[in-house]
Amino acid sequence: MVMTLMACTREGEMAEVVVSVCTPTLKSADPPDDVLEDVTVLVFNERGQLETSRYVSGRTAGTGPAEFRLRLLTGSRVAVAACANLGYEVHAESLQALREMRHPMAYPDEYSHGMPMTGYAEGHLVTQDGRLEIPLQRMMAKVSLRIDRTRLDGDVSWKVRSVQVRNAPRSASLLGHSGARNSQDLFSGGFIKAWAEADALNRDVSPGLSEEVCVYLLENCQGQPEGVFADVCSFLELKVEYRSARCHTGPGAYLIYRCYLGADGKSCEVLRNGHYRMTIRPEGDGLGADGDNTWEIDRSGLVMGTG
């Protein structure tokens, strides 16, 4: 997604600036990442004070590029920020105020205005033939999960019934990295796909390897899962119906897999615009550590016998 800035007069004069914000060409069904419903553009001077801002919403933005005509002084240096799909106009009298603002979500899959996105560039010199491109970043991370059953014993049935993000933040900073500030800044239950929505994990795209299921969450940068921050680290939780020759899950009970969301399944750095691909590889009877040894397993829902 690109914002283009074009100036067209001599240095030192007021220039008419055309700002064009275009939707990306990539598509995703859940949630759509090519929707542009509303955009706020803010321009700040070298002192970090707001020079001008514009807002467009509704059909105007949703049907194509959102364009703004601004007047800026050629030869000046400006910082330009864009905030998209927030559902409201952003008001900030200074760059510092914008940095301190957070975007809240009412529920984990609130995408009625498209996926929230922001972009920023600073120190841009407004010139006669200048062009500024600002790539917008999604404020959320995408997690793609699949199951590799090739190492399971032949008598094991291992069916996923739900995939859910736990400790998903309710809000994130508009600019810069951010994380949940405390336990009150977390959803009680995060983005979830259950039963039919999760059934792709029980269908093979190749022998023993399932299709993918995707879940989403706002950025949550917490470092390592230790100390006071452990309670606000985001993790993925799977509920699995299990059956083998030795034991099975009881009625309404599940074998539960949990793993921190991060680059290696151990850290708690879930970055905006990131795409995290995860694979569970249960081995043998499926009750020990998975092949990558990053998933914790809650076996309390198991009962002995074939049922």
N, C-alpha and C positions, 0 to 999 in steps of 0.2 A: 504494500500500500504506500503510495507516494504523494507527497504534497509538493507542488511546483510553485516557485516564486519568481516573477518576471518583472523587472523594472525597465522603464522605457523613456526616461528623460535625462537631461544633463545633471552632473554631480552638483549638489548644493540646492537643487530645486525639489519641489514636492513631486513625487512620482506616483502615478497610478499603478498599483501592484495587484496583479491577478493571482489569487491563491486557489489552486485546484486540488481537491482531495478526491482521489479515485479509489474504487474498491479493488481488491486483489483478484487475480484470475483463478487462484486455487479455490476448490470447493470442498465442503465437508457437510455431511447431512446432519450432524448432531454435535454441537450446534452449528448453524451456518457461519462460516468465517468470511463470507464475501458480502455481507449485508452492511450497509452504511445508512443508518437511520437518522442520526443527528451528529453534528460536528460543531465544536467550539474552537476557534482559532484565536490565540492571544499573542500579541507582539509586545516585547519589553525592550526598553532602551538599555544603554550601557550601565546605568545606575540600578537596573533591575526594576524600574517602575513601568507600569502598564502604559503603553502608548495608544493601543487600540485593540479592540476585539470584535469578533463577529460570530454569529450563531445561525445555524440553519437546521431545520428539523422536518420530520414528516416526509411527505411524498417528494419534496424537493431534493432531499438527500438520498432517499431510497431508490429513486429511479435513475440515478446516474451520478457522475462526479459533482461534488458540491463546490461551487466557485464563489469567491469573495473578491470584491474590488476595494482595495485599501489605498490610502495615500500616506506614503512614508518619505522621509527626507533622504535623497540620494547622498552617498558618502557616509551615512551613519551606520553604526553596527548595532544589530538587533539580535535578540533571542526570540525564537518562534516556537510556540507549543501548540499542539493539537490534541483535543480530547474527543473521542468518538464513541457513540452508542452508550452514553451514560444515562440518557433519558431526561436530561436537564441541561440548561446553560451553565457553564462554569464561570464564576465571578471571582477574580483575584486581582487586587490592586498592585501586587508586587510579585516578583518571581519567587521570593521567599515564601509568601503566602500560598502560592500554588504548590510549592514543594511540601508544605505542611498539610495539604488537603488529602483526604482519603475518600475513595469511592465505596459506599456501602452496598451490599446486596441483601435483598429482603429474604431470599431463599437460595439454595445452592445452584439451581438451574434457572435463574432469572435471566432469560435471554430475549425478552420481548422486544428489546431495542437492539438486538445483535450482541456480539461479544464485545465487552468494553475494551477500548484500545487507546493508547496515548503515544505521542511522538514529540521529540524535542531536538532543537539545534540551536547553538549559541555562537556568538561572535561573527554572525554573517554580515558581510559588507553589502549594503544596498547599492548596486551599480546600475549603469545604463542598460547593460545587457546581462545582468546577473540572473542566475538560476539556482534555486535552493530546493533540494529534495530531502524530505523528512520521512523515513520509513516508520510507519506506525507499528507498534508492538502490542500484541494482545496481552492484557493484564493477567490472563489466566494461563495455566499449564494444562497440557493434554497428556493423559496417561493411557497408553495402548497396552492391553494385556492379552496374553494367549496362554494356552496350556499345552505342554509337551508330555504326553502319556506313554511315550515309547519305552520308558524304563519301568513301568508298572508291571506287577505280576499279572498273569492271565486271569486270575479269579477275582480281581479287584474291580469294582464299579465305583467311579469317582466323578460325580456330576455336580457342577456348579449351579447353585440356585440364586445367589446374589453376589454383586460386587459393589462395594461402597467405599467412598472416601471418608475417613474419620479425621476429626480435628481440622476441618476445612475452615479457613478464615472467612469472617463475615465482611471484611473490608480490606482494601489495599491502597497504598499511596499512589497518587496519580503519576508522580515522577520519582525515579530512583527505586531501589529495591526496598521491600518491606516484608513484615511478617505479622502474625497475630500478636497482639500486645499482652494478652492474658487469656485465661480460660473463658472469660465472658465475651471475648472477641471471636469465638468459634461457634459454628453451627452444632447443635446437638446431634444432628445426623447430616452427613454431607451428601454429595451427588451419589445417586444409587441407580443401579440397573438390576432388576430382579426378574426371576422366572423367564418369561418369553424374551425379555430384553437382554438377559444374560445367556440365553441358550446357544448363542454362537460359540461360546466356550465349550460346548458339548458336541459341536459339529466339526468334523475334520476337514481341513483344507488340503491336507496330505496325510498319509497314514500315521496316526498317532499325534498329529499336530493340529490344534484347533484353529478356528477363525479368531479374529480379534474383536475385543469389546473395548470401547473407549469411555473414559470418565474424565471429569474436568474439575479444577479448583483454582481459586485465586492464588496468586503468588504467596509463598510462605517460607521465608528464609530464616532458619533457626540454627544453622551450624550443626554441631554434633548433638545426638540425643542424650544429653546428660544434664544433671543439675536441674535448675528451676525451669529450663526451657523444654524439658522432656514432655511436660504436660501439654505443650502447644505445638508439638511436631505433628505434621500430617502423616497418616499412614493408610495403607490399603487393607481392606478386610474382605475376605471371601468366605462364604458359607457353602459348605459342600455336603451333599448327601453321599454317604459312604457305605459300601458293603463288601465284605470279603468272606472267606471260608471261616474266619476266626471271630469277627465282630462286625457290628454295623451301627449306624446312627439311629437313636431312638426316635419315636414320633415327635415331630416338631423340634428336633435337636439336629445339630450340624457339627461337622468337623470344621474348625475355623482356622484359616490361615491369615497371618498378619505380617506386613512388611512396611518399613519406613519408605516414604517416597523421596527419592533423591537420585543422584547420578549412579550410585552403586548399591542402592537398596539399604544403605547403612547410614548415610548422612541425612540431614533434614533441610537441605537446600533445594527447595522447589521454586524454580525461577519462572518469572513471567515469560510468556512466549516459548517456553520450553516444551519439548516433546519427549516423554519418558516411555521407552519401550521395555516391558517387563514380561518375563516368561517363568511360569512355575513348572518345575520338572520333578514331580513326585517319583520316588524310586521304590522298588520292591513292593511292600505292602502299603506304601503311601503314608505311613504313620511316623516315619522318621524325618530328619531334615531333608529338604529338597536338594537337588543336585548342586544348586548354587549356594546352599547353606546360608541364605539370607532371610528365609521365612520362618517365623515362629508359629507353632501349631498348638491350638487348644483342643485337646482330646476328650474333654469332660462330657461331650455329648455321645460318646461311644458306649455301647452295651455289648457284652460277650454273647456269642452265638450268632447263628445265621439269620435269626428273626423270622 
